[in-house]
Amino acid sequence: MKKKMNLMKNQMKREINLAKISNSIDLESRTVQISFMSEAPVKRFIDGNMYDEVLITTPQTVDLSRLNNGAALLFNHNLDDLIGVVERAWIDEDRVGRAVVRFSNTKYSDDKFKQVIEGVLTHISVGYNIDNYYQEGNTLYVDKLTPFELSFVSVPADVNAGVGRSLNTNEEMKENKMNEQEHSDDIELRAEETDAEEVEVEAEEEVKPEDSGTETETETEEDSEEEDEVEAERQLQEVRKAIKLAKRNQVAQEALNKAQAELDQINDSARRREIESIAKVFNVDSAEAINNKVSVDEFKRSIDAKKEKTITPKENKEMTKQTRTIDVLAANALNPAVDISGLKTNGRGFEVTSAELAQGLRASTTTTTAAGAIETNYSDDFIRPLLAESILGRLNVEVLTGMGNREFTIPRLTSLDSTSSFRFYAEGEEIETTAAHFDQVVLKPRIFAGEIPVTKSLQLSSPNIGTYIQRALLENVGHSLEKAIIAEVEDTATKMTTAASGVLDEADIESAIQKLLESNIRTKDSVAVCSPSMYARLRQTAFLSNIAGVALAQGMRFSDSQWLCEEIPLIVSNFVADGTILMGNFSFVTIAQFESQYLDVDTTTLRNRLTTIYRLVAALDVVQKHPESVIQLSVKA
């Protein structure tokens, strides 16, 4: 036996296409007379099969108690979008459900009322509970239901009712009744004729009570032919039903295939973005991996393999030795008898190589920031893997290492007399000279340092205290670098303000993008960064008058993929000033790493609190080579 579907646990909805008729709208009372349900069948896809759902629309089958008790008038079935109330609902003799609804005086409700008046908002939907139903073939007949809300919506399903539609006049009702009566009289007349024929046949049988054998055989043959015809008709109906079912399954399968294709496209886009982000952090080519459909995990493993091959045995031996530095210092802070004479030191502290710091970075953080690829030791650079742990890994800032402890300069092209001086020349014609203007960007070692206090109880209770100290220091360095770079960019960026006070819209953002393009900064190389409060504001600001139903900040939060005006990737940072957006190409920001880092262990300053201070000292510098590459857009006060 086929298992019966339980539809009565679900709240159902069906949409109705509306037509505007002027006499159905009362402007003074802000009421509209609508038709919200009929017996038109609606397709329902249930348990893998397609069904026609028919709502039996009579006063006996439709419970209007909830509608007539001040039910809500919503927009798109959103409980937070209350735009009015149901004044009265009833079922007419033409088996159509109708109601009078009244719009609220709020601005949002008034906008929807105006759209109804203009004929723009022309569809309605009813939300209802199924109390009872029965099935005949592929048709579900709902003979007990309770509507509980009405909504103006955007997509129609039932075209037989709506605002002002099928609001029959008294004359039309009478004409329908007359047609029904004539139809009933015709049926009775045909029934009487049939009875008369039966009486005549009976009379003939009484006159000829004895039938010959030939007549009996003829009747048997006729009965057999009729049975064959009935069986053929039944088989034909079954074939038709099978064809109809196959077509429905085909439509459903095509819809499923389309949805799967869209999902695959979204997943592939996310894969591309993650691989490109990882590739930029480690300065490798991502084209081959993207074209060959390589997964993110496989791409990370390939980077690990390449990096391991670049480490010489001497460097590897040094890293193994240096891995002990933080552990030895932590042990010595607890027990001065622990020997630290083998550690390299100078007047500022104990040397900690970049390789050891890189080993302390987490390898299990989100791959969207490329941090998941950090599983390899690096002998001369801890900044790149450190940046990958923060949003700086997605800003694609430049990192320079291996400069020792000396100041150096980078030539910078400031301007050309003409950026489009190339043209076609005639044979022997002198080629025009274009003058280029340069200046220099100076990078020099600056002290970048910080500290963390660690209590004695924590040192005693943690078996991996060295790992804890190392990670805490690196997290502090990462956040501090992010803060320093954002401050440098804000200080040097080109300043722009919005056109109106207190207002930020797409026109302001597009003006900033235009300014970037005029400075030869391509949008595909650009990133936008804002504070959490500005991000929340962008999420609540409609884009292009909400034609597409999106906001200025749009995207999937769970994948950390957000876009500004659907053009530029958007990142949130706690260090960007509120009321501003930084937009542009951040690859012109350079971080220079100089000599090795030093760790100072201070056991005297907070000795009375049984606390040891660990200070990390590095030699770094940050510079913005092309300030015009980033714009700071501020909301005018």
N, C-alpha and C positions, 0 to 999 in steps of 0.2 A: 504493500500500500504506500502511496506517495505521501511523504511527510508534509503535513499542513504548515504553511508559513505563518509565523506569528507576527502580524503587522500591527497589532493593537498596542505594542509597547513603544512604538515610534511616533513622534510628532511629525506629521506630514505637512507639506506645503504644495500649493499649485498656483501657478501664475495665470493671469487673465489679461488678454490684450484689450485695451480700453479705447474707446472712441469719444471724442469731445462733442457734446451737444449742449448748446448754450443754456437751454432751459433746465439743465440738471445742476447748475451751479448758482448758488445764492451768494452774491458778493457781500451783502450787508451782514448776513448771519455767518458768513465764512463756511457754509455747508456745501457738500457735494453729494448728489445721489449717484450711487454706483451699483453695478451688478458684480458680485464677487464669486459666484459659483454657478455651474450649470452641469448638465449630464454629458458634456462633451468628453470623450475618452482622452486620457493622458497616458503616455508611455511611462512605464516603471520597469527598471532593470533590477530584478530580485532573484537572489540565489542563482545567478548565472543565466537567467531566462528573462525575456522581454514580455511584459504583460500590458494590456490595456486596462487602466483603472477607470471605472465609471462610478461617480457619486450619485446615488439615487436621491434626487432633490425634491423632497416633499416635506410638508410640515411635520409629518409623522416620523420621518427618518433623520431629520436634521435638528439637533438640539441647539437652539439659539439662546439658551439662558445666559451663557457667558458673554456673548456679544451684546445682548440687551442689558447687561449689567455694567455698562460703561467700559467696554473692552478697549484696548489700546489700538491706536492707529499709528503704525511704525513706518520707517523707511528702510527697505531692503531687509526686513525681519530683524533688524538690529535693536535689541532691547534698550540700548542707550540713545537711540534716535527716535524718541517719542515726538510725533508731530501733531497729534490730535487724539480724538476720542470717537468711538462709535455711538451715535445718538440712538439709532433704531435699526433693527434688522428684521427681515421677513422673507418668506418664500411665496412667490406668486404662482398663479394657476398655470403659467407656461413653464413651470419647473425650473425657474431661475431664482437664485438667491440674491436679494437686493438689500441695500442699506443706505442710511444717511449718515455721513461722517462730518465732523466739524474740526477745522484746523485751528491750532493754537495761535496766539498772537506773538510768539517769540520770533526773532529774526530768522532763525533756521527754518521754522515751520512756515513762515510767511514766504520764504524763497520757494519752498516746495509748492505752496498754494498758487503762487504766480506761475510756476511751471505747468501746473494743471490747467490754469486759465489759458495759458499760451498754447496748450496742446503739445507741450514738450514731454511732460511726465504723463504717459498714456497707458500705463500698465498697473494692474493691481494683483496681489497674491493673498491667498487666505491660508492661515495656519490652522490645522485641525488635528484632532485625535480620532483614530478609528476605533469605534466601539464594537462593531461587528461587520463581517463581510462573508461572501460566498463566491465560489469560483465556478465558471463554466468555460471549459476550454482554456484559452489564453486570456480570458477576460475576468477581471476581479470586480465584483459588484459590491460596493460599500453601502450597506443598508442601515447603518447606524453610525453617525459621526457627530462630533462636537467641535465646531469652530471656536477658536479662542483669541484670535487677533487678525487684523487686516493690515496689509502693508502695500504702499506704493513701491513698485520695483521697476527694473530696467528691461527685463527680458520676459516676453509673453510666452504662454503655453496654450491656454484655453482662449480661443478667439471668439467665443460666443457671448461674451458679456464684457462690461466695462463701465466707465464713466458715461452715464447717459445712454449706453447702448441697450437695445431691446427693452426700453421703457415703454411698453405697449400702452396705447391709449385705450379708453373704454370701448371705442368703436372696433379697434383691432381685436380686443378680447372677445367682443360679441361675434365678430366675423369668424374667429377661431372656433368658438363654441358651435356656430352654425355649420361650419365645415365638418366638425366632429360629429354633429347630429346627422348630417347628410350621409357621412361615411357609415354611421351606425345603422341608419335606415336601409342603406344599400346591402349591408351584411345580413340584416333580418330578411330582406326580400329574397336574397339568394338562398338563405336557409329554407324559406318557405317553398321555393321552387324545388330544392333538393328533396324536401319531404314529399312533395307532390309526385316527383319521379319515383320515389321509393314505394308510394302507395300504388302507382300504376304497375310497377314490377310485381308487387305482391298479388295484385289482382290477376295479372297474367299467369302467375304461378298457380293460383287457385283454379284457373280455367284449364291449365295443362299440368296436372299434378304429376304425371308420369313422364320421365325424361328418357330419351333413347340413349343407347350406349355410345353412339357417335357424338351426341351433344356432351356427354360426360367426358369423353376423351378430349374434345376440343377445349372444354373449360380447363382441364388439367394442363394442357399444353399452354394455354394463355396464362394460367397462374405461374407456371414454370418460367415463362418468358418475363413476366413481371418481377419475379424474384431475382432473375439474372440482371434485369435492369437496375433493381434496387441495390444489388451487390456491386454492380459496376459503378453506380453513382456514389456509393459509400467509399469504394476504393479511390475514386477520383477526388472526393473530398479529403481523404487522408493524404493523397499526394499533394494537393494544394496546401494543406496545413504544413506538410513537411517542407515544401518549397518556401513558404512564408517564414517558418522557423529558421531555415537555413540562411535566408536573407537577413533576418534579425541577428543571428549569431555572427554573420559576416560583418554587419555594421558594427556590432559590439567589438569584434576582434580588431577591426580597422581603427576604432577609437582607442583601444588598448595599445595597439602598435604605435599610434601617433603620440600618446602620452609617454610611452617608454622611450621613444626617440627624443622627445623633449627633455626627459630626465637624463638620458645619456649625454645630451648636448650640455646640460648644466654641469654634470659631473666632469665632463671633459674640459670645460672651461675652468673649473676649479683646479683640475690637475695641471693645466697649462700655467695658471697663475702661480701655483706653489712651486713648480719646477723652475719657472723664470725667476721667482724670488730667491730660491736657493742658489741658482746659477749666478745671479748678480752678486750675491754675498761672497761666493768663492771664486768669482771671476772665471767661470767655465762656460762653454758653449752649450746651450740648451736645445738647439734646433733639432739635432738628431734624435734626442730623447722624446721630444714632442711629436715629431713626425712618425716615429716608430711605436707610438702608443705605450711608451715605457711608464710604469707606475711611479708614484712619488717615492715609495720605499726602495724600489730598484735603483732609482736615480741617486738616492742618498748612499746606497751601498757602493755604487760605482765611484762616487766622490771619495768615500772612505778608502777604497782600494787604491785610487790614484795618489791620494795624500800619503798613504803608508809607504808607497814605493819611493816617494821623494825624501824620506828620512834616512840619513846615512847611519851606519852602525855607531859612529862616534856620537852623533846627536842623540841616538836612541839610548846609548849608555849614559849620557849626561842627564837625560830626562829621568831615567830610572833612579839615578842618584838624587836628582833634585826633588823627586816626588816626596822624599823624606823631610824636606826643609820645614814645612809648617808643622808636621807631626813632632819633629824633634824640638822645635821651639815651644810648642804647647806642653810637651812633657817636661821641658826644662823649667817652664813657668811654675809648674806644680812641684818639681823636685830639682833644685839647682844642681844636684849631683849628676844629672844627665849631661853627657859630654856633647858640647856644641862646637868644639874646636875645629871640626871638619867643615863647617859651613863658611862660605865666603862672605866677608863683611867689609864695610867701610865706615866712615864716621856717622852715616845716617841710619844704618841698620844692616840687616842680613839680606843678601841678594836672593831674589826670587825670580827665576827665569820666566819668560813668556810661555814656555812649554808647560811648566808646572801650573801656571794660572789657567791655561787653556784646558788642562786636565780636570780642573775643578768645576768646569761649566757643566750644567745639566744637559743630558742628551735626550731627555724625555719630554721636553716642552713642545708646544704646538708647532706643527710643521708649517703652518701658514706664515710664521715669521722666520722660517728657515732654520730655527734652532734645532729641529729634530735631526739635522744632518751633522751636528757637532758630536762626533764620536772618535775623533782622531787627535793626536797630540801635534802641536805646532811648535817649532823650535825658536821662531823669531817673531811671533805675532799672536797676541791674545785679544787684540781689539776687534778683529773681524768676527770671530766666533762670539765675542761678548756682545757686539752690536746685534747679532742675530737673535739674542735673547730679548731684545726690546724692539720698539717700533722703528728704530734707526735702521734695522735690517731691511725694512720695506721702503725706506727713503733713499736707499742706494747711495749713501754718502761715500766719498772716496777715502781710502786709508793708505797712508804711506808709512813704510817701516824700513828698518835697516840703515838709518841715517847716523847711527852712533850718537855722539853728543855735540853736534856742531850745528850752527845756524846755516841755512841754505835758502836760496831764492828760486822762485818759479816765474818765468816770463809769462806775461798775460797780454793778449791782444785786446786793446781797448777800443779801437775804431779803425775803419777803412774809409778812404775818401769816397769810395763807391763799392757797394756790395754786389753790384751787377755790372761790372766793367767789361765782362767778356762780350764780344760781338764778332760778327764776321768781317774780315778784312780782305781788301783786294790785294792781288799779288804785288809785292813791293811796298805796300802801305805801312807806315810806321805804327807800331803797336803802342797804345797809350799807356802811360805809367800810372799806377795807382799806389798812393802812399799808405803804408800801414803804421799804426801808432801802438807802441807797447809801453807797459810799465812792469813793475815787478811785485810779486807777492812774497813777503818774507815770512819764513817759518823758523821759529827758534824754540828751544826747549823751555817750557814753563812747568813749574811744580804743580802737579795735580795730586792731591793727597786727601785722605780721610781716615777715620778710625772707628772702631767698634769696641765697647766694653764687654768683657765676659767675666761673669762671677765665678768664684772658686767652686761653688756647689754645682754649677753647670759643667765645669771642666771635670769634676770628679764623677758626675753621674752619666756623662756621655762617653761611650767607648770610642766614638769617631769624632772627637772634638776638633781635630785638625781639619777634617772635611767640613764641619759646620762653620768654622771660622773662615775658611777659604771661600765658601759659597756666600756667606754673609757679606764679606768684603767685596766680592765680585758683583753681587746684586746692587750694593751701594754704588759701586763704580758705574754700573750700567745706567742706573737712574740719574746719577749725577751728570754723566756724559750727555744723556738725553736733554737734561735741563740746560746744560751749558750750550749745546748746539742750537736748541730752540731759541735761547737768549741771543746768541750770535746772529741767527737768521732774522729775528725780529728787529734787532738793532740796525741791520744793514739793508733790510728789504725795502722795496719801493712802496710808499704809503698811498693807499686809496681809501676813500670813505663812501658810504652809501649815499644815494641821491636824496633820500628823505630821512628825517630824524626818527630814530627808533624803529626803522623798517628795513628789512633785508629781503630782497626778492631776486628772481632769476635774472632780471635786467642788471642788477649790481654785479652778480657773479659773471655774467656774460661780458660785462665791461672789463672786468679784471682779466678774463681769458683773452679778450681782444688785446689788452695791453701786453700780455705775455707773448702773443703771436707777433705783435709788432716788434718785440725784442728778439724774434727768432727762437722763441721757446715753444716747442711743439707740445700740444696737449697730451699726446700719447706718452711723452716723457715726464709728465707733470703729476704731482700728488698734492692733495689738499689735507691740511692738518688743522684740527680745531679742538677746543676744550669740551668737556662733557656737557656743560650747560648750553653751549652753542650747538652741539650735536642734537640735543633734545629739541632745541628751537627749530633746527632745520627739518627734523622729523615731523614737526607739526605745521610746517609751512607748505602750502599747496604749490605744485609746479605747473606753470602754464595754465593758470586758472582751473586746475584740477581736471583738465580735459582727459588726460590719460589716467587719472585716479592715482597719481603718485606724488611724493613730497620731494623737496629739494635734496634731502638725504634719503637714498633708497637703496635697498639691497637686503641680503640675508645675514642677520646678526649671528646666527649659529656658525656660519662659515667665515666670519670676520671679513666679509666682502661687501663694502659699502661704497656708493658712488654719489658724487656731488653733481646735481643736474644731469645725471646719467651720462656724464662725460669724463670725469676725473675721479680716480680712486680716492676715498675719504678715510682718514685715520684719526683716531681720537687720542689726545695726549693731555695729561693733567698739567703740563707745563706751558701750554699755550694760553695767552691772556684771554679772559672772557670777553665776549663781544667782538672777537676777531677771527679771521680765517687766514692761514698761510697757504698760498697756492704757488706752485711752480716746480722747477727742476732742482732737486736737492743734491744732485750728483756733483755740483760745483762746490759743495761744502767739503773741505778736506780736513781729515784728522791725521796729524803726524805723530808717530811714536818714536821716541829717541832711545836712550840707553835703557839698561835693564831696570827692573823695579826693585824696591827695597822694602823689607818688612821690619818695623821697629816694635819690639815687645817691651812695654812699659809696666813694670811691676811695682813702682814706687808711688806714682801720683795718687792712685786710689787704694793704696795698701790698707788704710784703715777701714775700707769697705770690703776687703778681701776680693778686689776686682782687678783684673789685668786688662790693659788697653793694648789693642793690636792696631798699629798704624801702617797703612800701605801708601808708599810714595812712588809716583811715576812721573816721567818727563814727557809731557804731551803738548800739543798746540792745536788750535782749531781756527780755521780761516774760511771766509766766504769769498771765493775767487771772483765771482760775477754776481754782485748784489742785485742786478736787474733781472736775474733768473727767478726771483721769488717776489711775490706781491703780498703785502699785508692789507687785507680788506677789513676795515673797521666799520661798525655800525655808528652812524653819526649821532652824537648826543642830542 
